[in-house]
């Protein structure tokens, strides 16, 4: 069975997003965006949908600051 990177990332972010949605609901909203993260990869939560799903963006840490990455589409040959 093969699992794609997209499926792994969706699983990780989904689990973290669910935990964050519960925490936000329990502690109220903050003015500062919350980032669920590892060391350099995170998910910035901008809000919560009516169904309880977190709404936000994938972010990366660059020089200590969280920034939204730009994704490159297309195929690349690996040697």
DSSP file (Angstrom, degrees, kcal/mol; ACC not computed):
  #  RESIDUE AA STRUCTURE BP1 BP2  ACC     N-H-->O    O-->H-N    N-H-->O    O-->H-N    TCO  KAPPA ALPHA  PHI   PSI    X-CA   Y-CA   Z-CA
    1    1 A X              0   0    0      0, 0.0     2,-0.4     0, 0.0     0, 0.0   0.000 360.0 360.0 360.0 130.9    0.0    0.0    0.0
    2    2 A X        -     0   0    0      0, 0.0     2,-0.5     0, 0.0     0, 0.0  -0.876 360.0-161.5-107.3 134.1    1.4    3.4   -1.0
    3    3 A X        -     0   0    0     -2,-0.4     2,-0.1     4,-0.0     0, 0.0  -0.960  16.2-135.2-116.0 128.3    0.6    6.6    0.9
    4    4 A X     >  -     0   0    0     -2,-0.5     4,-1.9     1,-0.1     5,-0.1  -0.359  20.2-116.7 -78.9 160.6    1.2    9.9   -0.8
    5    5 A X  H  > S+     0   0    0      1,-0.2     4,-2.8     2,-0.2     5,-0.2   0.873 116.7  57.6 -60.6 -38.0    2.9   12.9    0.9
    6    6 A X  H  > S+     0   0    0      1,-0.2     4,-2.5     2,-0.2    -1,-0.2   0.893 106.0  48.7 -61.9 -40.8   -0.4   14.8    0.6
    7    7 A X  H  > S+     0   0    0      2,-0.2     4,-2.0     1,-0.2    -1,-0.2   0.892 112.3  48.5 -67.0 -39.8   -2.3   12.1    2.6
    8    8 A X  H  X S+     0   0    0     -4,-1.9     4,-2.3     2,-0.2    -2,-0.2   0.938 113.5  46.6 -65.0 -46.8    0.4   12.1    5.3
    9    9 A X  H  X S+     0   0    0     -4,-2.8     4,-2.9     1,-0.2     5,-0.3   0.909 111.7  51.2 -62.6 -43.3    0.4   15.9    5.6
   10   10 A X  H  X S+     0   0    0     -4,-2.5     4,-2.3    -5,-0.2    -1,-0.2   0.890 110.6  49.8 -61.3 -39.3   -3.5   16.0    5.6
   11   11 A X  H  X S+     0   0    0     -4,-2.0     4,-2.1     2,-0.2    -2,-0.2   0.925 113.1  45.1 -65.4 -45.5   -3.5   13.4    8.4
   12   12 A X  H  X S+     0   0    0     -4,-2.3     4,-2.3     1,-0.2     5,-0.2   0.942 116.9  44.3 -64.3 -48.6   -1.0   15.3   10.5
   13   13 A X  H  X S+     0   0    0     -4,-2.9     4,-2.9     1,-0.2     5,-0.2   0.863 111.6  54.2 -67.0 -35.4   -2.7   18.7   10.0
   14   14 A X  H  X S+     0   0    0     -4,-2.3     4,-2.1    -5,-0.3    -1,-0.2   0.921 110.2  45.8 -63.9 -43.8   -6.1   17.3   10.6
   15   15 A X  H  X S+     0   0    0     -4,-2.1     4,-1.7     2,-0.2    -2,-0.2   0.925 117.2  43.8 -65.5 -44.6   -5.1   15.8   13.9
   16   16 A X  H  X S+     0   0    0     -4,-2.3     4,-2.4     1,-0.2    -2,-0.2   0.889 112.5  53.0 -67.6 -39.0   -3.4   19.0   15.0
   17   17 A X  H  X S+     0   0    0     -4,-2.9     4,-2.6     2,-0.2    -2,-0.2   0.881 107.3  51.4 -64.5 -39.0   -6.2   21.2   13.8
   18   18 A X  H  X S+     0   0    0     -4,-2.1     4,-1.8     2,-0.2    -1,-0.2   0.913 111.4  47.6 -64.4 -42.6   -8.8   19.2   15.7
   19   19 A X  H  X S+     0   0    0     -4,-1.7     4,-2.0     1,-0.2    -2,-0.2   0.901 113.2  48.2 -64.9 -40.7   -6.8   19.6   18.9
   20   20 A X  H  X S+     0   0    0     -4,-2.4     4,-3.0     2,-0.2     5,-0.2   0.892 107.6  54.6 -67.9 -39.8   -6.4   23.3   18.3
   21   21 A X  H  X S+     0   0    0     -4,-2.6     4,-2.2     1,-0.2    -1,-0.2   0.902 109.7  48.4 -60.5 -40.2  -10.1   23.8   17.5
   22   22 A X  H  X S+     0   0    0     -4,-1.8     4,-1.8     2,-0.2    -1,-0.2   0.905 112.8  47.5 -65.4 -41.7  -10.9   22.2   20.9
   23   23 A X  H  X S+     0   0    0     -4,-2.0     4,-2.2     2,-0.2    -2,-0.2   0.904 111.7  49.5 -67.8 -41.2   -8.3   24.4   22.7
   24   24 A X  H  X S+     0   0    0     -4,-3.0     4,-2.0     1,-0.2    -2,-0.2   0.918 110.8  50.4 -63.8 -43.0   -9.5   27.6   21.0
   25   25 A X  H  < S+     0   0    0     -4,-2.2    -1,-0.2    -5,-0.2    -2,-0.2   0.873 114.0  45.8 -62.2 -36.5  -13.1   26.8   21.9
   26   26 A X  H  < S+     0   0    0     -4,-1.8    -1,-0.2     1,-0.2    -2,-0.2   0.835 124.8  30.0 -76.1 -33.2  -12.1   26.1   25.5
   27   27 A X  H  < S-     0   0    0     -4,-2.2    -2,-0.2     1,-0.2    -1,-0.2   0.422 106.8-120.8-110.7  -0.2   -9.9   29.2   25.9
   28   28 A X     <  -     0   0    0     -4,-2.0    -1,-0.2    -5,-0.2     2,-0.2  -0.061  42.6 -49.0  84.2 170.7  -11.6   31.8   23.6
   29   29 A X        -     0   0    0     -4,-0.1     2,-0.3     2,-0.0    18,-0.0  -0.484  48.7-153.7 -81.5 149.7  -10.2   33.6   20.6
   30   30 A X        -     0   0    0      2,-0.2     4,-0.1    -2,-0.2    -2,-0.0  -0.859  21.3-129.7-117.8 155.4   -6.9   35.5   20.6
   31   31 A X  S    S+     0   0    0     -2,-0.3     2,-0.4     2,-0.1    -1,-0.1   0.774  92.6  75.3 -74.4 -25.6   -5.8   38.5   18.5
   32   32 A X  S    S-     0   0    0      1,-0.1    -2,-0.2    -3,-0.0     2,-0.0  -0.729  94.3-111.0 -90.1 132.6   -2.6   36.7   17.6
   33   33 A X        -     0   0    0     -2,-0.4     2,-0.4     1,-0.1    13,-0.1  -0.347  30.3-131.3 -61.3 140.0   -2.8   33.9   15.1
   34   34 A X  E     -A   45   0A   0     11,-0.9    11,-3.2    -4,-0.1     2,-0.5  -0.779  18.0-159.0 -94.0 135.9   -2.1   30.5   16.6
   35   35 A X  E     -A   44   0A   0     -2,-0.4     2,-0.6     9,-0.2     9,-0.2  -0.970   7.7-155.1-119.0 120.8    0.4   28.2   14.8
   36   36 A X  E     +A   43   0A   0      7,-2.4     7,-2.5    -2,-0.5     2,-0.3  -0.834  40.6 165.2 -86.6 125.2    0.4   24.5   15.4
   37   37 A X  E     -A   42   0A   0     -2,-0.6     5,-0.2     5,-0.3     2,-0.1  -0.935  47.6-150.3-147.5 161.8    3.9   23.5   14.6
   38   38 A X  S    S-     0   0    0      3,-2.8    -1,-0.0    -2,-0.3     0, 0.0  -0.037  73.3 -63.6 -97.5-148.4    6.9   21.2   14.5
   39   39 A X  S    S-     0   0    0     -2,-0.1     3,-0.1     1,-0.1    -2,-0.0   0.918 127.0  -3.4 -72.6 -41.2   10.3   22.9   14.5
   40   40 A X  S    S+     0   0    0      1,-0.1    21,-1.9    20,-0.1     2,-0.4   0.343 121.5  69.5-134.7   6.2    9.9   24.6   11.1
   41   41 A X  E     + B   0  60A   0     19,-0.2    -3,-2.8    25,-0.0     2,-0.3  -0.993  57.9 153.1-130.0 133.6    6.6   23.6    9.6
   42   42 A X  E     -AB  37  59A   0     17,-3.0    17,-2.8    -2,-0.4     2,-0.5  -0.911  41.1-120.8-150.5 176.6    3.2   24.6   11.0
   43   43 A X  E     -AB  36  58A   0     -7,-2.5    -7,-2.4    -2,-0.3     2,-0.5  -0.980  25.5-147.3-126.1 115.1   -0.5   25.4   10.4
   44   44 A X  E     -AB  35  57A   0     13,-3.0    13,-1.8    -2,-0.5     2,-0.6  -0.731  12.2-144.2 -85.0 122.2   -1.6   28.9   11.2
   45   45 A X  E     +AB  34  56A   0    -11,-3.2   -11,-0.9    -2,-0.5    11,-0.3  -0.785  25.2 171.3 -91.0 118.6   -5.2   28.9   12.4
   46   46 A X  E     -     0   0A   0      9,-3.1     2,-0.3    -2,-0.6    10,-0.2   0.618  64.0 -35.1 -98.7 -18.0   -7.1   32.0   11.2
   47   47 A X  E     - B   0  55A   0      8,-1.6     8,-3.0   -18,-0.0     2,-0.4  -0.977  59.5 -94.8 179.0-175.9  -10.6   30.8   12.4
   48   48 A X  E     - B   0  54A   0     -2,-0.3     6,-0.2     6,-0.2     5,-0.1  -0.993  32.4-131.2-128.0 129.3  -13.0   28.0   12.9
   49   49 A X    >   -     0   0    0      4,-3.2     3,-2.2    -2,-0.4     6,-0.0  -0.237  34.0-100.5 -71.2 165.5  -15.7   26.9   10.3
   50   50 A X  T 3  S+     0   0    0      1,-0.3    -1,-0.1     2,-0.1    -2,-0.0   0.807 124.9  54.8 -58.2 -30.8  -19.3   26.3   11.4
   51   51 A X  T 3  S-     0   0    0      2,-0.1    -1,-0.3     1,-0.0     3,-0.1   0.419 123.7-104.2 -85.5   3.6  -18.6   22.6   11.4
   52   52 A X  S <  S+     0   0    0     -3,-2.2     2,-0.2     1,-0.3    -2,-0.1   0.382  75.2 138.9  93.7  -3.6  -15.7   23.0   13.8
   53   53 A X        -     0   0    0      1,-0.1    -4,-3.2    -5,-0.1    -1,-0.3  -0.547  57.2-113.0 -76.5 137.9  -12.9   22.5   11.2
   54   54 A X  E     -B   48   0A   0     -2,-0.2     2,-0.4    -6,-0.2    -6,-0.2  -0.439  24.7-151.4 -69.6 143.1   -9.9   24.9   11.5
   55   55 A X  E     +B   47   0A   0     -8,-3.0    -9,-3.1    -2,-0.1    -8,-1.6  -0.961  44.5  95.0-113.7 131.1   -9.4   27.4    8.7
   56   56 A X  E     -B   45   0A   0     -2,-0.4     2,-0.3   -11,-0.3   -11,-0.2  -0.909  59.0 -81.4-179.4-153.6   -5.9   28.6    8.0
   57   57 A X  E     -B   44   0A   0    -13,-1.8   -13,-3.0    -2,-0.3     2,-0.3  -0.980  32.5-106.3-144.5 151.6   -2.7   28.2    6.1
   58   58 A X  E     -B   43   0A   0     -2,-0.3    11,-0.6   -15,-0.2     2,-0.3  -0.638  45.7-176.0 -73.8 132.6    0.4   26.1    5.9
   59   59 A X  E     -BC  42  68A   0    -17,-2.8   -17,-3.0    -2,-0.3     2,-0.3  -0.931  16.6-154.1-133.0 156.7    3.4   28.1    7.2
   60   60 A X  E     -BC  41  67A   0      7,-2.8     7,-2.8    -2,-0.3     2,-0.6  -0.937  24.2-116.0-127.0 152.4    7.1   27.7    7.5
   61   61 A X  E     + C   0  66A   0    -21,-1.9     2,-0.4    -2,-0.3     5,-0.2  -0.790  33.9 175.4 -91.9 123.3    9.6   29.3    9.9
   62   62 A X  E >  S- C   0  65A   0      3,-2.9     3,-1.9    -2,-0.6    -2,-0.0  -0.988  73.0 -17.0-128.7 120.5   12.2   31.4    8.2
   63   63 A X  T 3  S-     0   0    0     -2,-0.4    -1,-0.1     1,-0.3     3,-0.1   0.855 129.1 -52.7  51.6  39.7   14.7   33.4   10.3
   64   64 A X  T 3  S+     0   0    0      1,-0.2     2,-0.4   -24,-0.0    -1,-0.3   0.430 118.6 104.9  82.8  -0.9   12.4   32.9   13.3
   65   65 A X  E <  S-C   62   0A   0     -3,-1.9    -3,-2.9    -5,-0.0     2,-0.5  -0.898  70.8-122.5-116.4 144.2    9.3   34.3   11.6
   66   66 A X  E     +C   61   0A   0     -2,-0.4     2,-0.3    -5,-0.2    -5,-0.2  -0.734  38.4 173.5 -84.7 125.1    6.3   32.3   10.3
   67   67 A X  E     -C   60   0A   0     -7,-2.8    -7,-2.8    -2,-0.5     2,-0.5  -0.951  35.1-112.3-131.4 151.5    5.7   32.9    6.6
   68   68 A X  E     -C   59   0A   0     -2,-0.3    -9,-0.2    -9,-0.2     2,-0.1  -0.705  37.2-135.3 -81.1 127.7    3.3   31.4    4.0
   69   69 A X        -     0   0    0    -11,-0.6     2,-0.5    -2,-0.5   -11,-0.1  -0.379   5.4-129.8 -79.1 160.7    5.2   29.4    1.4
   70   70 A X        -     0   0    0     -2,-0.1     2,-0.4     2,-0.0    -1,-0.0  -0.950  23.9-140.7-107.3 132.0    4.7   29.6   -2.4
   71   71 A X        -     0   0    0     -2,-0.5     2,-0.5     1,-0.0     0, 0.0  -0.755   4.4-139.8 -98.5 139.8    4.3   26.2   -4.0
   72   72 A X        -     0   0    0     -2,-0.4     2,-0.3     2,-0.1    -2,-0.0  -0.847  16.2-150.6 -97.9 126.0    5.7   25.3   -7.4
   73   73 A X        +     0   0    0     -2,-0.5     2,-0.2     2,-0.0     0, 0.0  -0.681  49.2  59.1 -94.0 150.2    3.6   23.2   -9.6
   74   74 A X  S    S-     0   0    0     -2,-0.3     2,-0.3     2,-0.0    -2,-0.1  -0.589  79.5 -67.3 125.5 174.1    5.0   20.9  -12.2
   75   75 A X        -     0   0    0     -2,-0.2     2,-0.4     2,-0.0    -2,-0.0  -0.760  36.0-164.0-103.0 147.5    7.2   17.8  -12.6
   76   76 A X        -     0   0    0     -2,-0.3     2,-0.4     2,-0.0    -2,-0.0  -0.998  20.1-126.4-132.0 134.1   10.9   17.7  -11.9
   77   77 A X        -     0   0    0     -2,-0.4     2,-0.5     2,-0.0    -2,-0.0  -0.663  20.6-151.3 -81.6 129.5   13.2   15.0  -13.1
   78   78 A X              0   0    0     -2,-0.4    -1,-0.0     1,-0.1    -2,-0.0  -0.888 360.0 360.0-101.9 127.4   15.3   13.5  -10.2
   79   79 A X              0   0    0     -2,-0.5    -1,-0.1     0, 0.0    -2,-0.0   0.443 360.0 360.0 -86.7 360.0   18.7   12.1  -11.3
